[in-house]
Amino acid sequence: MKKAYVSKQQVEEIVKKYPTPFYLYDEKGIVENAKAVKKAFAWNKGFREYFAVKATPNPKIMQLLQAEGCGFDCSSITELMLSKSIGACGENIMFSSNDTPAEEFVYADKIGGIINFDDITHIEFAREALGGKLPETISCRYNPGGVFQMSNGIMDNPGDSKYGMTREQLAESFKILKGYGVKHFGIHAFLASNTVTNEYYPTLAGQLFELAVELEKETGADIAFINLSGGVGIPYEPDKEGNDIAAIGEGVRREYERILVPAGMDDVAIYTEMGRFMLGPYGALVTKAIHEKHIYKEYIGVDACAVNLMRPAMYGSYHHITVLGKENEPLDHVYDVTGSLCENNDKFAIDRKLPKIDMGDYLFIHDAGAHGFAMGYNYNGKLWCSELLLKEDGSVEMIRRAETPRDYFATFDCLPEYAELDKIMKEFE
Ligand SMILES: Cc1ncc(COP(=O)(O)O)c(C=O)c1O
């Protein structure tokens, strides 16, 4: 059963200062989970989790992970800058981008981050951008094509994905890069998303370890690390069992000892780039029921909408909902829980069994801590909500304020003189 990490009484206190909707992150959960990840891979001397910044790009959250030894996986220049702003640079940065603009390679190199090439053509592109000099350590992203299969079936379809290089291109890239003076190499692959099985990382690791042994022989490249990237999932549904990170770490160790150690490659570091597993369960969207509508179905309208959490609208994703204060009441009502966008897919839940919802009830939308707030947008002129951190001592800190209409208007340099923006804002404020 999924349990909210705040009570109705706590939320009633919080809203006195910070109105709904807001994201609420659980510091204790984040830190304990990060420690468990570190422990699961402690057998590997060079292990590092590079938190996927795209999942939860908030400096305060990143600092919590930084304190647990995490580096940062960035996909854009602003994510690189965000990492730099909290003092992360050098080998604590992995730049796993794709379709990358030249200036982003330049900035990644400037702050000493590890560049992870998505394509063989990026080598010349980046070399030119960097004035002919590539860094000593480079990673390349692998795409084996076909389908990624495990004992329990097809997990995903790399052959259809835009990322990474073919096996031949990878070998060719290593040779070219060696010729340009690169000394240390990494192999990266992300082959399946939100996997809820302890076998994903070990299976992927087995494939990448075998590839690493072959490539070292074939190209003479020194393979310094293997990056298993992200993809370790969380159980969004309440009856689903979650991953056991200790078993996952152990499974990767088994493959390491089976493949890399006998090949004399026992100094290869294991890197990960998890986002969802690091933050997903430790962030929730808290929203208030403000309307009920009885037409052909029963609707509950809340004060958040898909701009605050787009996963249900975009992928039809399930997010469990707890009606705070009604945890033990029977689930004897069936609702669509909707936001206010002029889009009929703006529904946090469809035909969901819930307790009777009264206006003013607070809904705790679970597992929104990763790829939640981060995927927000401004459609319909809707504004970004605030992010709050529930600290271990029970206090609450605002770690990003809600957007205001002034923020929305801030990029319109074209407003006419007569717009009297200040007057309009003051009427609102
Ligand atoms: C390159 C890369 N690394 C890491 C991640 C994080 O994945 P997840 O949050 O599923 O662990 C992503 C997700 O899109 C990604 O594209």
The ligand as an SDF file (V2000), in Angstrom:
LIG
                    3D

 16 16  0  0  0  0  0  0  0  0999 V2000
   20.9370    9.9780  -20.9640 C   0  0  0  0  0  0  0  0  0  0  0  0
   19.9960    9.7280  -19.8390 C   0  0  0  0  0  0  0  0  0  0  0  0
   20.4890    9.3740  -18.6460 N   0  0  0  0  0  0  0  0  0  0  0  0
   19.6850    9.1680  -17.5960 C   0  0  0  0  0  0  0  0  0  0  0  0
   18.3230    9.3050  -17.6800 C   0  0  0  0  0  0  0  0  0  0  0  0
   17.4920    9.0830  -16.4650 C   0  0  0  0  0  0  0  0  0  0  0  0
   16.6070    8.0500  -16.6240 O   0  0  0  0  0  0  0  0  0  0  0  0
   15.6920    7.5350  -15.4330 P   0  0  0  0  0  0  0  0  0  0  0  0
   15.0940    8.7060  -14.7910 O   0  0  0  0  0  0  0  0  0  0  0  0
   14.7320    6.6360  -16.0880 O   0  0  0  0  0  0  0  0  0  0  0  0
   16.5970    6.7900  -14.4960 O   0  0  0  0  0  0  0  0  0  0  0  0
   17.7440    9.6620  -18.9070 C   0  0  0  0  0  0  0  0  0  0  0  0
   16.2870    9.8160  -19.0450 C   0  0  0  0  0  0  0  0  0  0  0  0
   15.7310   10.2760  -19.9810 O   0  0  0  0  0  0  0  0  0  0  0  0
   18.6060    9.8760  -20.0190 C   0  0  0  0  0  0  0  0  0  0  0  0
   18.1110   10.2440  -21.2050 O   0  0  0  0  0  0  0  0  0  0  0  0
  1  2  1  0
  2  3  1  0
  2 15  2  0
  3  4  2  0
  4  5  1  0
  5  6  1  0
  5 12  2  0
  6  7  1  0
  7  8  1  0
  8  9  2  0
  8 10  1  0
  8 11  1  0
 12 13  1  0
 12 15  1  0
 13 14  2  0
 15 16  1  0
M  END
$$$$
